[in-house]
Amino acid sequence: MSDVGTGPVRLEVIALDGIPEVRPGDDLADLVGDALERTPGALPLRHDDVLVVTQKVVSKAEGAFVDLTAIEPRPEAIAFAARWGRDARQVEVVLRQAVRVVRMANGVVIVETRHGFILANGGVDASNVGSSSGSIVLLLPDDPDASARRIRDAVGRRFGTTPGVVVSDSLGRPWRLGITDLAIGVAGFRPLEDLRGTADADGRPMSATIRAVADEIASAAELVLGKTARRPAALVRGASPPPGDGSVAVDVLMPPELDLFR
């Protein structure tokens, strides 16, 4: 745990250059490594660097596609899609990804996925999925933490320095308009910094402050990645994330007994 007030005073976020369209079976870590070598200022890696890789390219490399032409929607999906002008097959895929439907309203299906994420449309993505857009959708990775670990290990073997890795995705927030990128997978550092028990700037002990460091890093990276620029990875330098090992699934997701909105 770092002391209060000793965090980074300078942060650099570098979009990685020239990652091609990712296809199922591609070695994503190799593509990221090539991009690191092409991007001015990215190398040499530092131990406190964090690579942020978007969920979309992770899912593409892992082949997490669903062919909508093979989907037979249930009556509930057909009715919802007809009311809100949606593709019933996409709605069906969302429902299949759900362990719990939180709400279906205003054309949005909010579900809890088997990962434990509560997401609009279950993280099922129909945009920027390649030349077959319209007939296929993209799912979340099976295990985003494991995906992050594989990228981290491969990059470390190649360059001799092992950075942290975040797999990021765009999520909405309750009570606020707009989306922001958050971490759905992490490797090489603890995604939270627990400041409870440390003193604030006035010397009073903090009782509830836990910084969502991995989410903050993902959001910072999104500012250079954008949504339409075809830049799926960035290097965040200077964030000094908490050392150790952690997991979004284990460390970040709210336990049901603490969830005041369930």
Secondary structure, DSSP 8 states (H G I E B T S, - for coil): ---TT-S-S--EEEE--------TT--HHHHHHHHHHHSTT--S--TT-EEEEEHHHHHHHTT-EEEGGG----HHHHHHHHHHT--HHHHHHHHHHEEEEEEEETTEEEEEETTS-EEEGGG-B-SS--TTBTTEEE---S-HHHHHHHHHHHHHHHHS---EEEEEEEEEETTEEEEEEEEEEEESS-S-EE-TTSB-TTS-B-SS-EE-HHHHHHHHHHHHH-SSS---EEEEES-----S---IIIIIS--GGG-TT-
